[in-house]
Amino acid sequence: MGASFSEDQAGATWYAELLENLPQTERPAPFLEIEHDFPSLEALCGWLGDPEVKTSKRQGDAREL
């Protein structure tokens, strides 16, 4: 299980993070590390294989500003 998020209001850096600290041999592809950072939501989605984007109810629509 993992999460993707941006800490910056402008969405300048996006992160993909595993929620469990698994040994490298047990991490799902494409994770080589526990956390990876990306310059845009588009880059993060491409790295994940362009999945459908869903947001939490409190965050509204996922978007880049």
BAVOVO-18874 format. One record per residue (C-alpha): x, y, z; residue in one letter. Coordinates in steps of 0.5 Angstrom, whole numbers, plus 500, padded with zeros to 3 digits. Layout:
- east, north, up, residu
- X, Y, Z, a
...
//
This chain:
- east, north, up, residu
- 500, 500, 500, m
- 503, 507, 498, g
- 501, 514, 498, a
- 502, 520, 493, s
- 502, 527, 495, f
- 505, 534, 495, s
- 507, 538, 501, e
- 508, 545, 497, d
- 501, 549, 495, q
- 504, 550, 488, a
- 505, 542, 487, g
- 512, 543, 486, a
- 514, 537, 488, t
- 510, 530, 488, w
- 512, 524, 492, y
- 510, 517, 492, a
- 511, 513, 498, e
- 511, 506, 501, l
- 507, 506, 508, l
- 511, 500, 510, e
- 518, 500, 511, n
- 520, 494, 507, l
- 526, 491, 505, p
- 528, 493, 498, q
- 527, 485, 496, t
- 520, 486, 498, e
- 518, 493, 495, r
- 513, 493, 489, p
- 515, 495, 483, a
- 517, 501, 481, p
- 519, 502, 488, f
- 527, 502, 489, l
- 527, 506, 495, e
- 521, 508, 501, i
- 520, 515, 498, e
- 521, 518, 491, h
- 520, 525, 489, d
- 518, 528, 482, f
- 517, 535, 479, p
- 510, 534, 477, s
- 504, 530, 478, l
- 504, 528, 471, e
- 511, 525, 472, a
- 509, 521, 478, l
- 503, 518, 474, c
- 508, 516, 469, g
- 513, 513, 473, w
- 507, 509, 476, l
- 504, 507, 469, g
- 499, 512, 469, d
- 494, 510, 474, p
- 487, 513, 475, e
- 488, 519, 479, v
- 483, 519, 485, k
- 483, 524, 491, t
- 481, 524, 498, s
- 474, 527, 499, k
- 478, 533, 503, r
- 483, 535, 498, q
- 478, 536, 492, g
- 481, 535, 485, d
- 488, 533, 484, a
- 491, 538, 479, r
- 498, 541, 478, e
- 498, 549, 479, l
//
